[in-house]
Every structure is written in structure tokens, then in C-alpha cells.
Amino acid sequence: MKMKFCGFDTNHRTFLFAATTLLGVMAFALQSTAQLTRLSVDNLTNSDSDHKTEVEPDIFAWGNTIVGTFHVARRPGSIGWGSGDIGFATSLNGGASWVHGDLPGLTVNYEGGTYGAVADPSVAYDAKHGEWLISTLPLVGLNSSSRYIGDVAVSRSTDGLHWGSPINIDKTHLDDKNWTTCDNTPSSPYYGNCYTEWDQAYGTGDVLLSVSSDGGQTWGPGLPSSDHAGGLGGEPVVQPNGTVIVPFQGGGIDVFTSTSGGASWGKSQVIANIDSHLDAGGIRNPDLPSVGIDGAGNVYVVWSDCRFRTNCASNDIVMSTSADGKTWSAVTRIPIDPTTSTVDHFLPGIGVDPTTSGSTADLTIVYYFYPVSNCSSATCDLEVGFVTSTDGGATWTAGTKIAGPMKLAWLPVSDDGPMVADYIGVTYINGNAFGIFADANAPDGSTLAEAMFTTKQPLPAPGSALRYSGAADKPVAGAKSDHEMHFYYDDEGTREIPQSRWITNSISH
């Protein structure tokens, strides 16, 4: 890890800084004293949820408006999947104040819905039609004994505050892990197209995408890549020229694209394999990619990976980038702390300032971490941190803690363990970065205390703070996961992707 020496700008925040030199590598610890803003609270009363819980957020900004979305009232794994409803938190003034509520018409728990539970919220904005869109996974199957899982739906709003009844995109009852994005570049030949991705987890396993060109009112059929790639957790992004790039997890970190506005999709290819440390305490972490795009269309994909750690003792956040969705950079390590540290990093969310690009692109990654990777369900301390780059990811600030510690016993327990998220989010508004994440306090008796948070002020830009480069960090020879790797079509881990379907075609670096 290479360090760039500069001054230090507090940017209206107070930081504690400590540094020591060990074998030429600078070890550091940064802690923000930034105040947090609670965005929402679970006010549902259904009997099949762990109440006062909120998990798995996404966030997006346009103009002066920020909209976050997330699960409300997570259902325990002993009962089934999903949550009581999907919530939203909206700021109309750049994050200074927030209004929250629940989406109507989705579940039986709130305002006339018919589904028993719901999951996987994703938020986007369609600039051409002036519509906010939150896509969701209303659940038909409510637990692993069902032969069904979910549908894909979208809720629409013109102001981020008042939401209409959901519109079904797909009603096969076989779907999982949706994600929505829109083409907001006026010069694009497909300006105003919105794309919703999901995978048919309980059917073909294909990753599918549907297109809307009328602000989310109607949607086309779900179409697969030309080779019918199977996988989970795709996050499509749209370049200024209208090319849609869809990174996803399908036996590794994989991708396919469309240059026809979603009329057809190309062949999938590998971005990178995943070498994974098994996070302690059984915490839920499907290791899905998080994807961002800058103003020129450069794509940034991050995930957690142990290839830079001896004996795969913990995960770093790593990144690969591409200008066209075809040729991807070699995997680089985000230098949050030294490779000799005990810290385990996972569940990253990346945000990119769309007004910046290339070597001056502003990036922020928010992530969860254990300060000590070798911990147990009783001793693990779960915390939230962030890092920022102003040079397209060439150098980064030191990892900075913004929330925690939390004990795993403070979290709802899903089928796959204690849960804060399968993904979290970061967005930029007027040059300022805001993250969204679940934070928890000790329960009040048997009632949990987990909610959605952001920072009261934007996450600070680096100013002239110390910067660090991971360019000199090399993967450990023979690096491999410290557990047997399995990949699934569904995020509950019931439908495994056979190795015969893992994508193996090589790509250029």
C-alpha cells in the first residue's frame, strides 16, 4: 500500500488520526465524529415479523431530491422470507431533512396490498418522464417449502413522497433480486428507457431484463443474455451513449451488455473470480457486486474478496473498472487499511458523482467491517465505514468509521444468518456523498432496535487528507477462498447454480 502525503482538511468534521510505520507500510485508524440521522422507523404491527427492524437499503439522488428505500419489519428465518413492507425516506433539500413512509398496496400489512411479504427494493429516477421508481420483489412464496418465490413490481411517484399502487413487471412467481436504472442522458438514442433486472431463480435461473419507455407504466418481457447467463444480484447501469452494462454474480463477477436499448442482450463474460473469506458469526453476506458509473460512462464494480490476504484471513473491498463493459481492469484492492490488519470488510456500496469522470471522478464506498476478523457470534463487533477517492480510484482516503459497534444478537436473523443487508447504497447530490445503511442498538427486551441511517452532513470530501494507493498490492500466490464456494440463483441459498453453468470465458485486462 502506497501513501501520498498531503495536509489534512477536516471539512467541518472532527477526526481522530493515529499513524505508525511498520515495515514501510503506514497503519492508520480514523474515526469520524459525524452525527447520524435516523431516516425511518418500523411502525408495522404484523405478527410474522421481527419489529423495529429495517434492512437492505438503496439510495438515489436527482436535482435536490434524495430517495432511499429499504425493508421494513424483517421476517425471521424461522418463519420465512422478506419483510412486512418496503419503506422510503425522502429529502427534498439535499439531505437537510427527511420524510419517511411505507409503500402502499404491496403487502397485506399496509394500505390494501395482497402479497404476504416483500423484499429487494431498488430506487431510480426517470428524468425524461419525471418519475421516481422503486422496484420490489413482492413474495408469493413465503418460505423455502414453497415452489414459488416472488414477482417483480414497480411503484411510481412524481415527487418521491406520494407513491402509487405497484405495477407488475413480471408475475411468474419465480423471481428474485430485482434492480432498476434509467437512461437519463438526453443525447442517448434510448433516453427515457428504464431497465429492471431480476433472475428467474425458481425457473430457468436466467438473468432477465425488462424495458419501459413510458415512465414505468408498462414493461416489456424479461429477456436474457444471448447465452442465457444464470446468476443473481445484477445491477445495470447506462452509459451516456445508451449502452446498458449489467454486472452480476454468476459463479464469479460476470457481465453482459446491450447496445440496442434492451431489444437484445449480448453474451456474458467473466470480470473476475471471487476469493472469499467466510465472515465470522454467520452474518449474512452473499458477496454481490455493487456498481457505479461516472459521467463519461466508466463503470466501477466492487465486492468483498480475500485474494490480497495471507491464508484468506479476511476480506478487502476490491474493484474492477471498464470503459465499455467488455474490457475490464485487473482486480485492485481498496487500501482501507494494510493487508496485515485484522480487519474484515464486506457488504460494500459504491457511489460515483455523475458530474465527474475518468481521472478526476469522485467515488465513495460505504461498507461494513469487523475490526477483528477472528471473532464469534458473541464477540464480533459490526461497524460501518467509508472511503473516498477524487481521482477515479487511483488513491483513497483511509477507512473511516461512521457507525457501530453493533452486536450480532441485535440483528434480525434471516435464513442466512444475522442480517443488515445484501446490499447498501451511496449517492451524490450537488457534489456531496450520502450513504444509507442499517445501524442497530441493544434490544429493548425482546424488541429489536435496527433502523435506517445516513449522516447528518454529507460524507466529507477528502480535501487535502492523506491518500493511499493499492496499486502495489498483489494477490497472494495461490490465493483461494477459505471455504467451499457455492453460488445461488436466489439470495436465500436454496437453488444452487451448478458449476457447469458458471461463466468461464476469458476477458482482456
C-alpha positions in Angstrom: 0.0 0.0 0.0 1.5 3.3 -1.1 0.7 6.5 0.8 0.5 10.0 -0.6 1.5 12.7 1.9 -0.7 15.8 2.0 -2.2 18.1 4.6 -5.4 17.4 6.3 -8.7 19.2 6.0 -11.5 18.5 8.5 -14.2 19.7 6.1 -16.5 20.8 9.0 -15.8 17.4 10.8 -13.5 16.4 13.6 -11.4 13.4 13.0 -9.0 11.4 15.3 -5.9 10.3 13.5 -3.2 7.9 14.5 -0.4 6.6 12.4 2.5 4.2 12.9 5.1 2.9 10.4 5.7 -0.9 10.1 8.0 -2.3 7.5 7.5 0.7 5.4 3.7 0.4 5.4 1.6 3.0 7.2 -1.0 1.7 9.5 -3.7 4.1 10.5 -7.0 4.5 12.2 -9.6 7.2 11.5 -12.8 7.8 13.4 -15.4 10.3 12.4 -17.4 12.1 15.0 -20.1 12.8 12.4 -23.7 12.7 13.7 -26.1 10.2 12.2 -29.7 10.9 11.1 -32.2 8.1 11.6 -34.3 8.0 8.4 -37.2 5.8 9.4 -38.7 3.5 12.0 -40.7 0.3 11.7 -44.3 1.1 12.7 -45.9 -2.1 11.3 -47.6 -4.5 13.7 -47.9 -7.7 11.7 -47.3 -10.8 13.8 -44.8 -12.6 11.5 -42.0 -10.0 11.6 -39.2 -9.0 14.0 -40.3 -5.5 14.7 -38.3 -2.3 14.9 -36.1 -3.7 12.2 -35.1 -2.3 8.8 -32.5 -3.8 6.4 -31.1 -3.7 2.9 -31.3 -0.1 1.5 -30.7 1.5 -1.8 -30.5 5.3 -2.5 -30.5 7.6 -5.5 -30.5 11.4 -6.0 -31.7 13.7 -8.7 -31.8 17.5 -8.5 -32.2 18.4 -4.9 -34.1 15.2 -4.1 -32.8 12.1 -2.5 -34.8 8.9 -2.1 -33.8 5.9 0.0 -35.7 2.6 0.1 -35.4 -0.4 2.3 -37.1 -3.4 4.0 -39.4 -2.7 7.0 -40.1 -5.3 9.6 -37.8 -8.2 8.6 -39.4 -11.6 8.9 -37.3 -14.1 10.9 -35.7 -17.0 9.0 -37.6 -19.4 11.3 -40.8 -18.1 9.7 -39.8 -17.2 6.1 -38.5 -14.7 3.7 -38.7 -11.0 3.1 -40.2 -8.2 5.2 -43.6 -6.7 6.2 -43.3 -3.9 3.7 -40.9 -1.6 1.8 -40.1 1.8 3.3 -38.9 5.0 1.7 -37.1 8.1 3.1 -37.1 11.2 1.0 -35.2 14.5 1.3 -36.3 17.4 -0.9 -33.5 19.7 0.3 -30.2 17.8 -0.4 -30.3 15.8 2.8 -31.0 18.6 5.3 -34.3 17.0 6.4 -36.2 13.8 5.6 -39.7 12.4 5.4 -40.4 8.6 5.6 -43.2 6.2 5.0 -44.2 2.8 3.6 -45.1 1.9 0.0 -48.9 1.3 -0.3 -50.6 -1.6 -2.0 -47.7 -4.1 -1.8 -48.4 -6.4 1.2 -51.4 -7.2 3.4 -49.7 -5.3 6.1 -50.2 -1.8 4.6 -52.9 0.0 2.6 -54.5 -2.7 0.6 -51.7 -4.9 -0.6 -52.3 -8.6 -1.4 -48.8 -10.1 -1.0 -47.7 -11.8 2.3 -44.3 -10.1 2.3 -41.9 -8.2 0.0 -38.1 -7.8 -0.5 -35.3 -6.3 -2.6 -36.1 -2.6 -3.0 -34.2 -0.6 -5.6 -34.7 3.1 -6.5 -34.2 5.0 -9.7 -35.3 8.3 -11.4 -36.6 8.7 -14.9 -35.7 12.3 -15.9 -37.5 12.2 -19.2 -40.8 11.3 -17.7 -40.3 12.9 -14.2 -41.0 9.7 -12.3 -39.3 8.2 -9.3 -39.4 4.3 -9.4 -38.9 1.8 -6.6 -38.8 -1.7 -7.9 -39.6 -4.5 -5.4 -40.0 -8.3 -5.1 -43.5 -9.0 -3.8 -43.3 -12.5 -2.4 -45.7 -15.3 -3.5 -43.7 -18.0 -1.8 -43.0 -17.1 1.8 -40.5 -19.7 2.8 -38.3 -22.5 1.5 -41.1 -25.0 1.5 -42.9 -23.2 -1.3 -42.4 -23.9 -5.0 -42.7 -20.2 -5.7 -40.7 -17.2 -4.7 -41.6 -13.7 -6.0 -42.9 -11.4 -8.7 -41.3 -8.1 -9.8 -43.2 -4.8 -9.4 -42.5 -1.1 -9.5 -44.1 1.8 -7.5 -44.1 5.3 -9.1 -44.0 8.8 -7.7 -43.6 12.2 -9.2 -42.2 13.8 -6.0 -40.7 10.9 -4.0 -43.3 11.4 -1.3 -46.6 10.1 -2.7 -46.5 6.6 -4.2 -49.0 4.9 -6.4 -50.1 1.3 -6.3 -47.5 -1.2 -7.6 -47.4 -2.1 -11.3 -46.4 -5.7 -12.0 -43.4 -6.2 -14.3 -43.3 -10.0 -14.1 -45.9 -12.3 -12.5 -44.3 -15.7 -12.9 -43.9 -16.1 -9.1 -40.3 -17.4 -9.9 -38.2 -14.3 -9.5 -35.5 -12.9 -7.2 -33.2 -9.9 -6.7 -34.5 -7.1 -8.9 -32.7 -3.8 -9.7 -33.9 -0.8 -11.7 -32.0 2.0 -13.5 -32.9 4.6 -16.2 -31.3 6.3 -19.2 -31.1 9.9 -18.2 -28.8 11.3 -20.9 -30.8 13.5 -23.3 -28.4 12.8 -26.2 -28.8 9.0 -25.8 -30.8 7.2 -28.5 -32.7 5.5 -25.7 -33.2 8.5 -23.4 -36.2 7.7 -21.1 -35.8 3.9 -21.2 -35.8 2.3 -17.8 -34.4 -1.2 -17.2 -35.4 -3.6 -14.5 -33.2 -6.7 -13.9 -34.1 -9.8 -12.0 -33.2 -13.5 -12.2 -35.7 -16.3 -12.6 -34.4 -18.1 -9.5 -37.1 -20.8 -9.3 -37.4 -21.3 -13.1 -34.6 -21.1 -15.7 -32.2 -19.3 -13.4 -31.6 -16.8 -16.3 -30.8 -13.2 -15.6 -33.6 -11.2 -17.3 -34.2 -7.5 -18.1 -37.4 -5.7 -19.0 -37.6 -2.3 -20.6 -40.1 0.6 -20.0 -40.2 3.7 -22.2 -43.2 5.4 -20.6 -42.1 6.2 -17.1 -42.7 2.7 -15.7 -46.3 2.5 -16.6 -45.8 -0.5 -18.9 -43.0 -3.0 -19.3 -41.8 -5.4 -22.0 -41.0 -9.1 -21.4 -38.0 -10.2 -19.5 -35.2 -11.0 -21.9 -32.0 -13.0 -21.2 -28.4 -12.5 -22.4 -27.7 -14.3 -25.8 -26.2 -17.2 -23.9 -28.9 -17.4 -21.2 -26.5 -16.5 -18.4 -27.7 -17.5 -14.9 -26.9 -15.7 -11.8 -28.0 -13.3 -9.0 -27.7 -9.6 -8.0 -27.3 -7.8 -11.2 -27.0 -4.0 -11.1 -27.5 -2.5 -14.6 -26.0 0.9 -15.4 -26.4 3.0 -18.5 -23.6 4.8 -20.4 -24.2 8.3 -22.0 -24.3 6.6 -25.4 -27.2 4.3 -24.3 -25.2 1.1 -23.8 -26.5 -0.8 -20.8 -23.9 -2.8 -18.8 -25.1 -5.4 -16.4 -22.6 -6.8 -13.8 -23.9 -9.7 -11.8 -22.8 -12.7 -9.7 -22.9 -16.0 -11.6 -20.1 -18.2 -10.4 -17.9 -15.1 -10.1 -18.3 -11.4 -11.0 -19.7 -11.5 -14.6 -21.3 -9.1 -17.1 -23.2 -8.7 -20.3 -24.4 -5.6 -22.2 -27.0 -4.2 -24.7 -26.4 -1.6 -27.4 -30.0 -1.8 -28.6 -31.9 -0.2 -25.8 -32.6 -3.6 -24.3 -34.2 -5.1 -27.5 -31.5 -7.8 -27.2 -28.6 -8.6 -24.9 -25.1 -9.8 -25.7 -23.1 -12.8 -24.5 -22.0 -12.9 -20.9 -18.3 -12.8 -19.9 -16.2 -13.0 -16.7 -15.0 -9.9 -15.0 -13.2 -11.8 -12.2 -13.5 -14.8 -9.9 -14.4 -14.3 -6.2 -12.0 -15.5 -3.5 -13.9 -15.2 -0.3 -13.2 -15.3 3.4 -16.2 -16.7 5.4 -17.3 -13.8 7.6 -17.5 -14.7 11.2 -20.6 -15.1 13.3 -22.7 -16.4 10.5 -23.6 -12.9 9.3 -25.5 -12.8 6.0 -23.2 -11.8 3.1 -24.0 -13.1 -0.4 -21.0 -11.1 -1.7 -22.9 -9.5 -4.5 -21.3 -6.7 -6.7 -22.1 -3.1 -6.2 -21.9 -1.0 -9.3 -21.4 2.7 -10.1 -20.9 4.8 -13.3 -19.3 8.2 -13.8 -20.2 11.0 -16.2 -18.2 9.6 -19.1 -19.6 6.1 -18.7 -16.7 4.4 -16.9 -18.1 1.6 -14.8 -16.8 0.7 -11.3 -17.6 -2.7 -9.8 -16.7 -3.5 -6.2 -17.2 -6.6 -4.0 -15.5 -8.2 -1.0 -12.6 -10.6 -1.6 -9.7 -12.1 0.2 -7.1 -12.6 -2.6 -4.8 -10.0 -1.1 -4.7 -11.6 2.4 -2.5 -14.4 3.6 -4.5 -17.6 4.2 -7.6 -15.7 3.2 -7.8 -14.4 6.8 -10.2 -11.6 6.0 -11.8 -9.7 3.1 -10.8 -6.5 1.5 -13.1 -4.4 -0.8 -11.8 -4.8 -4.3 -12.6 -3.2 -7.6 -12.5 -3.7 -11.4 -13.4 -1.0 -13.9 -14.3 -0.7 -17.6 -14.9 2.0 -20.2 -17.1 -0.2 -22.4 -18.3 -3.2 -20.4 -16.1 -5.5 -22.5 -12.6 -4.9 -21.3 -12.1 -4.8 -17.6 -9.1 -3.8 -15.4 -7.3 -6.3 -13.2 -8.8 -6.5 -9.7 -7.3 -3.8 -7.4 -7.5 -3.6 -3.7 -9.2 -0.6 -2.0 -6.5 0.3 0.6 -8.8 0.9 3.5 -6.1 -0.4 5.9 -2.9 -2.6 5.5 -3.0 -6.2 4.3 -1.5 -7.1 7.6 -4.5 -5.7 9.6 -7.1 -7.9 11.4 -10.0 -6.0 9.7 -12.6 -7.9 7.7 -14.5 -5.7 5.2 -17.8 -6.7 3.4 -21.1 -5.6 2.0 -19.8 -2.6 0.1 -21.9 0.0 -1.7 -20.3 2.4 -4.2 -21.5 5.8 -5.3 -20.0 7.9 -8.1 -20.5 11.6 -8.7 -22.1 11.8 -12.2 -20.8 15.2 -12.8 -17.2 13.9 -12.6 -15.4 11.3 -14.7 -12.1 9.5 -15.5 -9.0 10.5 -13.6 -11.0 13.1 -11.7 -14.0 11.0 -10.8 -15.3 11.3 -7.3 -16.1 7.9 -5.7 -17.3 6.9 -2.2 -17.6 3.4 -0.8 -19.6 2.6 2.4 -19.1 -0.8 3.9 -19.5 -3.0 7.0 -16.5 -4.3 8.8 -15.3 -6.3 11.8 -12.2 -4.7 13.4 -11.1 -8.2 14.3 -11.9 -10.8 11.7 -11.4 -13.8 14.0 -14.4 -13.3 16.2 -17.5 -15.3 17.2 -21.2 -14.6 17.1 -20.9 -13.4 20.7 -17.8 -11.3 20.3 -17.9 -9.8 16.8 -18.3 -6.0 16.7 -20.0 -4.9 13.5 -19.2 -1.4 12.3 -19.8 0.9 9.3 -17.0 2.7 7.5 -16.3 4.7 4.3 -13.5 5.7 2.0 -13.4 8.3 -0.7 -11.4 8.9 -3.9 -11.2 12.0 -6.1 -9.0 10.6 -8.8 -11.1 7.7 -10.2 -10.0 5.2 -7.7 -6.2 5.7 -8.1 -5.9 6.8 -4.5 -8.2 6.7 -1.5 -8.6 8.2 2.0 -8.1 6.0 5.0 -11.0 3.9 6.2 -13.2 6.0 8.5 -15.7 4.6 10.9 -19.1 6.2 10.9 -21.4 3.8 12.9 -21.2 0.9 15.4 -20.2 -1.2 17.0 -23.2 -3.5 16.9 -23.5 -7.0 18.3 -24.9 -9.7 16.0 -27.6 -10.5 18.6 -29.0 -7.0 18.0 -29.9 -8.0 14.4 -32.9 -9.9 12.9 -31.9 -13.5 11.9 -32.7 -14.5 8.3 -32.5 -17.9 6.7 -28.8 -17.0 6.0 -27.9 -15.6 9.4 -28.0 -12.2 11.2 -28.9 -9.5 8.7 -28.2 -5.9 8.0 -28.3 -6.2 4.2 -27.4 -8.0 0.9 -26.5 -4.5 -0.4 -26.2 -0.9 0.8 -26.1 2.4 -1.1 -24.3 5.6 -1.8 -25.4 8.6 -3.9 -24.1 12.0 -4.8 -26.2 15.2 -4.8 -24.7 18.6 -5.7 -21.2 17.1 -5.3 -21.9 15.7 -1.8 -22.0 12.0 -0.9 -24.6 10.4 1.3 -24.6 6.7 2.3 -27.5 4.7 3.6 -27.1 1.8 6.0 -28.7 -0.2 8.8 -27.5 0.5 12.3 -28.7 -1.2 15.5 -28.7 -0.6 19.2 -29.3 -3.1 22.0 -32.8 -4.5 22.1 -35.4 -3.3 24.4 -36.4 -6.6 26.0 -37.3 -8.8 23.1 -37.9 -5.9 20.7 -35.0 -5.1 18.4 -33.8 -1.6 17.6 -32.5 -1.6 14.0 -33.2 1.2 11.6 -32.0 3.1 8.5 -29.5 5.9 8.9 -27.4 8.3 7.0 -25.0 11.1 8.1 -26.5 14.4 9.2 -24.0 16.1 7.0 -22.6 14.7 3.7 -19.7 12.3 3.9 -16.6 14.5 3.8 -14.7 15.0 0.6 -11.0 14.2 1.1 -9.8 17.8 0.8 -6.1 17.5 1.3 -6.2 14.4 3.6 -3.7 11.7 3.3 -4.3 9.4 0.3 -3.4 5.8 -0.2 -2.9 3.7 -3.3 -3.4 -0.1 -3.6 -1.6 -0.3 -6.9 1.4 -2.0 -5.5 -0.7 -4.6 -3.6 -0.6 -8.0 -5.4 -2.8 -11.0 -4.8 -1.2 -13.7 -2.6 0.2 -16.5 -4.7 -2.3 -19.4 -4.9 -5.0 -17.3 -3.2 -8.2 -19.1 -2.7 -11.3 -19.0 -0.6 -11.1 -20.4 3.0 -14.4 -22.3 2.5 -16.0 -24.2 -0.3 -17.6 -21.7 -2.7 -21.3 -22.0 -3.7 -23.3 -19.6 -5.9 -27.1 -19.5 -6.0 -29.9 -18.2 -8.2 -31.7 -17.0 -5.0 -30.4 -14.9 -2.1 -31.7 -17.4 0.5 -29.3 -20.0 -0.9 -31.8 -22.7 -1.8 -31.2 -23.0 -5.6 -27.5 -23.6 -6.3 -26.0 -22.6 -9.7 -24.3 -25.8 -11.0 -20.6 -25.4 -11.8 -21.4 -26.4 -15.3 -23.2 -23.1 -15.7 -20.5 -20.9 -14.2 -19.3 -18.4 -16.8 -15.7 -19.2 -17.7 -14.8 -17.3 -20.9 -11.8 -15.1 -20.5 -11.6 -11.4 -20.9 -9.0 -8.7 -21.6 -7.3 -6.8 -18.8 
